[in-house]
Amino acid sequence: MSVVTVIGAQWGDEGKGRIVDELALSADVVVRFQGGGNAGHHVWVGDTQFTFHQVPAGILSPRTHCVIGNGVVLDPRTLLEELRSLAAKGVDLSRVHISDRAHVIMPYHTLLDQLEENDRDATGSGNLGTTARGVGPAYVDKYSRVGIRVADLLDVDQFRTKLAFVLNQKNRMLTQIYGMPPLSLEEIHSEYYGYARELRPYIVDSQSYLQEALAAGKTIVLEGAQGSLLDVDFGTYPYVTSSSTVAGNASAGAGLSPRSIEYICGVYKAYITRVGTGPMPTELFDEVGQHLAIRGYEIGRTTGRKRRCGWFDAVLGRYVARLNGLDAAILMKLDVLDRLPSIKICTSYRLDGQIIQQPPANLALLGKCEPIYEEMPGWQQDITGAQSIADLPSAARAYIARVETLIEAPIIAVSVGPRRGQTIALQHSPLLVNLQGALA
């Protein structure tokens, strides 16, 4: 396979980083195609934990080159911190590449993100639960055509001219709306041009780089951040991220033709979680919800916030599978369900007395939806040592099969633990040729 896209199929935190890490062991290039430092991809290698915010999760493979794509909004200060941390753990940074077309998160973006969220709290208009890392305001500037790109940072005079124009606007907002002191042009220019000099060795024309890799028959993995239910168009708007997280955006965010993508894989958890505000029909407020949170260690890697937990929502799961045209799905954290005597799956919703199979776009209506559940027996035994589908209890296999039927996408693998080697194949798939080869 030449180009594989890996997307999150819920509200993020599904385990995409783990799957990308495993695929990267037999891939040539991994590309992050959207998002920013609000991502938190978490990977265990042996007893060492790595958390990636901007660097693609494939960097731990010694043969794989990693590209921060044009669709990403980049915070150069925190990226340099991440790179130094990786270098301290022995990671070869010569394989990191940054698109010269990626937009840059500037200090005013982070500040405005915090101020706008505080303003929503104060006015009672509803906190969006952002990570306050400047991602949303940076995307606003991108589409307002006043954004600063990585290529702009490299030209000291052009950077000053663009920054002066934008900072004039931002300082009026900061002083006249929020009563804040203005930011200094000289300080920002000096600081960020310094970052540009440090990052210069990594900056490339990513479009040309990837097209050459494709022409050479290289295997490329396109790595999404967040999840499809946080997509700015198709997620639970306005409680979404500021970019398009679905497979349809993968080619644009990487600089490849959509025709080059041969395979789309969606990553689900065996239950569902969410961070922040917004409707969540299957959310659990009882001891089962607490059990899932504790057993699944459901704490955000970026924010440190506890995740809301609930039963698997197959209405949303099917919606995402259709939206992305999934060729396959991978079900993560199956082992978190090990101790439960029974397990529920939401198969449809009841809304105002009617049974519906699709999530409504109107959030007020989605908030009123009552989940209709099927209940299945649990397996109540430890599956973390399973090496094949034959090692899984019959109740676990039945649960996987039912989820597969409901989401209308083949589940090709499941994870039974947090580390490499704890992903097991369920059925033949072209993707598993790469995955199994990587883990052999």
N, C-alpha and C positions, 0 to 999 in steps of 0.2 A: 504494500500500500504506500502511496506517495504522501497524501495529505489526510490526516485524521483530525477531526475537531472533537474536543472534549468540553462539554458544557455541564453546568449544574442544573439539576432538574427540579429543584425545590426552591427554598428561600436562601440558598447558599449554605455553606458549612457541610456539604454532603460528603466531602472527601476527595474532591477533584485533584488536589495537590498530590495526594497519595497515588492515585491512578496515573497521573502525568509522570510522577517520579518513576514508577515501574515501567511505563511505556518508554520513557527516555533512555532506559538501559539498552534499548535496541533501536533508538531513533537517532537521526543525525542533527535535527534542529527542533527546538521547542520555542514557540512564539506566544507571548502574552498579547492578546488582541484588544483588550479594553480594560477599563477600570484604572485604579491608581493604588495609592498606599492604603486604601480602605480594605484591600484583600488581606487575608491571613491564611495562606496555604501551609498546612502543618504536616511535616514528614518525620518519621522515625527511621534512622539507619542504625541498627544495633541498639545501643543504649543512648545514642546521641539524638537530640531533638533539634530540628531545623524549622523555623517559621519564616515563610517568604511573603513579603508585602508587595514588592515590585519586581524582583528578579524571578524569572520563571522557575517553577519547581524542578525542571529537568536539569538544573545546573549540577546536581549531585552525581550525575552520570559522567564519568571521565572522558567520554567520547563525544558528548553532545554539546552543540553550540546553542546559546539561548539569546533570543531577541526580544527586547522590549519594544513592541510594535508602535506604529504610528497612531493607533487608536487609543493608546494609553495616555493618561495625564500624569506627568512625572514630577515628583518632588526631589530635586537633586540633593538637597541636604540629607534627607532621610535615606535616599538611595546610597549615598556614599557611606553612611553609617552601616547599612545592610551589607555593602560590599566589603567593608573592613571586617565586619563580624564573620563573614564567610571566609575571607582570607585567613583570619586567625584560626579557623577550623581546618585549614589546609585545602580549601577549594581553589582551583585554578581559574582566575578571573579573566584570563585571555580569551575565554570562550563566551564572554558576555558582550553583547552588541546592543546599541541603543539607536532607535530610529531617529534620524535628523528631523523627521516630520512630527514627532511626538510633541504634544503641548506641555508647557511647564507650569507647575503649581507655584505661584508666587506668594510672598508673605501676606499680601492683601487678600488672597483667596482664603487662606486659613483663618485669618482674622474675621473676615466677613461671614464665613461659614459659622463660626462660633456666635457672632453677634446676631445673625439672622435666626439661628436656632433659639437663642435666648429671647429674642423678640417674639417668636411664636409662643414660647412659654408664658411670657409676660402678658400677651394679648389674649391668651386662651384659644388661639387659632389651631393649636395642635402641634406638638413636637413631632418632627419627622424621624427622630432617632438617628441622625447622621453621625458619622464617625468624627466630624469636625476636622477633617484633614484637608479641606480645601478642594475636594474633588468636584463637588457640584458647581461652585463658582468658577472653577477652571473650565469646565465644560460649557458653562454659560458664555464665558468670554470666547471660547472656541467658535461657538455658533453665532456670536455677535460680531465675529471677525475682528476682535481686538486682542486675541490671544497671542502669547509669545511662545514660539516653538524652539526646540533644541537648536536648530540651525541658526536662529536669531542670536542665541547666546554667544556664538562663536565669533561674531563680528562686533567688536567693542563699540564702534560708533553707531552702527545700526541698532544694536541693543539699547543704547542710551536714548536714541531718538524714539523708538517704540515705547520704551518704559516711561519716558517723560510724558508722552501722550496719554497712556493708560493710567499712570499714577495720578495725573491731574484729575481724571474722572473719579478714581477711587478715593482720593483724599477729600473731594467734595462730599462724597457719600459718608465717609468716616467722620468728618467734622460737622457737617450740617444735619445729618440724620441721626448719627449715633453719639455725637458729642465727644468723639475720640480725637487725640492729637494726630496730625498728619504724619505719614510715613516719609522717610528721607530718601530722595532720589539717589543721592551719592552713596548712602550706605547700602541700599539694595543693589545698585549697579555694581559696586565693588564686590559685594558678597557673592552675587550670582555669576559674575564674570569669573570669579575665582573658582566657583564650582565647575564652570564650563571648561576651564583649563585642566582641572583634575579629571573630568569625564571625557575629554577630547579623544583619548586612545580607544574608547569604546564606541564612539559615534560613527554610524555608517549610513549609507543610502540603503535602507532596509528593503525597499522594494526591489532594487537590483540584486541585492544579496540573496533574497529568497527566490527570485525568479531564476537566478543562476543555479541555486541549489535544486530547484524543481527540475530544471533542464538536465541536470546531472543525475537525476534519478534518486535524489536523497529522500529519506523519509522525514516528513515534517509533521509535528503535532501542534495544533493550535489550541492554546490553553485559555479558557474563559475564567473570569473572576465573578464572584457573587453567584446568583442563580437565576433561572428563567423567570421565577415569580417576582423577581426584583427588576425585571426589564422595564425601561422607562415607558415603553409603549404597551406591553402585554402583561406587565406585573400588576400588583395591587396599588395602582397609582392613587394618591401621591406618595404612598409609603414604599418607595422604590429607590433604586440607585439612579445615578445621573447618566448612565450609558446604556447601550443596547447589549444585553447579556446573551442573546439567543444566537443560534448557529448561523442565522442569516447575516449577522454582522461580522462573523469571523474572517471572511475573506477581505472585507473592507478594512477591518482593523489591523490586518497583517500586510495588506498590499498584494494579494494574490487574486486571481480570477476565481469566482465562485465555482466554475467548472473544474477547477483543480481539486476540489474537496471530494474525496472518494468515500468517506465513512464518517458518520456522526454518532457519537456515543454520549448518552446522558447518564449522569451519576446521581443516584438516589440514596437516601438512608432508608433503612428498614422501618423507620418511623419518620416523623417530620419535626423540624425545629424552626424557630424563627427568633430573630433578635430585633428588639425595638417594637414600634407601634404598628397597628394595622390588624385587620380581621384575620382570624385563624380558626376555621370551623371546627377542627378536631382537637383544639388545645385542651389539655388535661390539667385540672387544678387539684387533683387528689394524690394519693400516695403512689399511684402508677406513674404520674407525671414526674414526681420527685425521684422515683426509681430510675426512670429513663435519664433524667438530668445527671444523677450521680453516677450511674453505670456508664453512661456515654460521655462523661466529663464535658458536659455541655456549657462551656464558658467560652465567649468569643476571644479568638487569638489576637484580634486587633484592639477591641474595646475593653475586654475584661468583663463584659456584661454577661449575666446568665441568660441562656437561651430558653425560650418557651418551648415546651415539648408536647407532642400529641401523637395519636395513632396515625398510621399511614393513610394519607388522603388520596385515594385512587381517582377521584374526580379531577383534582389538580394534576395528579400524575399523568393521566391520559391527555389532559389539555396540553401539558408541556411536551409529551411525546409527539402529538400531532403537530404542534406548533414548530417543533424543531425537525420533524421528519426523521426521528431517531431510527438508525439502523440497529441499535442495540442499547441495552441498559446494563448498568452494574449496580448492584445493591450492596450498600456499605453498612457496617456495624450490625450485622445480623446477630452477632454474639451478645449484643446489649439486651436482646429479648430472651436470653437463655433461661432466666429464672421465673418467667411469668407463667402462671398456670393456664391462662388463656390470653389470646391476642385478638384485637379487633382491627378491621379494615373498613374505612369509609368507602362505600360503593356508589352513593348518590346523596343528594341533598333534598330536604323538604323545605320549601319556601312558600309561605302563605297557603299551605294545604296542597301544594302541587309538588310532584317529584321531578327534580331536574337533574340533568347529567352534565351540565356545563356551568362553570363559575360565572356569575353575572359580573359585568364590568362595573356596575354601580356598587360602590363599597358599602353603602348603607344596606343594600340588599344582601350582599355577601355576608355582612355581619349578622344578618337575620337567619341565614341558612343553618338548618339543623342537620348534622350528619346522620345518615342512615348506615348502620354498621352490620357487617357480618362478623360473627365470632368464630374463631378457630382455636383448637387446642394448642397449648404451648408444648415445648419439648422438655423443658426443665432439666436440661443437662448441658454440660460444658462442651461447646463446639470449637473452642479456640485451637485445638490441635488437629482439626479436620484437614486432610490433604486432598480430598476429592469429594465429589458429590455422593459417592457411596458411603462416606464417613458421616454424612449428615443424617440426623434422625428423620424418620418418615414425616413427622409433623413439621419439621423445618422445610423439607422438600415440598410439602403440600402448601405451605405458606408462600414460598417463592413462586410456585406454579400459579397460585391464585392471583398474586400481585401481577405477574407477567400477563395473565389473561386480561386483567382489568385495565392495565395501562396500554395494552395493545402494542407492546414492544418486547422482543425477546431479551430475557435476562441471561447474559452470557457468563457472568461471574458474580461471586459474592465475596465480601471480606468477612473474616471471622476473628479479626484482631487488628491492632493498630500498626503492625510492622510489615516490612517486605517479607514475602513468603506466606503471608496469611490471606492471600487472595486466591480463590480456587475457581477453576473453570467448571462450567455447568454444561456447555454444549459447544459445538464447533462454531468458530467465527473467524473471519480474516483478521480481526483485531487481536484475537487470542493467540494467533501465530506469533505476533510481536510480543504480547504479554508473557506467554509461556516461555518464549525464547529468552526473554529478559530475566526471567526468574529461575531458569534452569541452572 
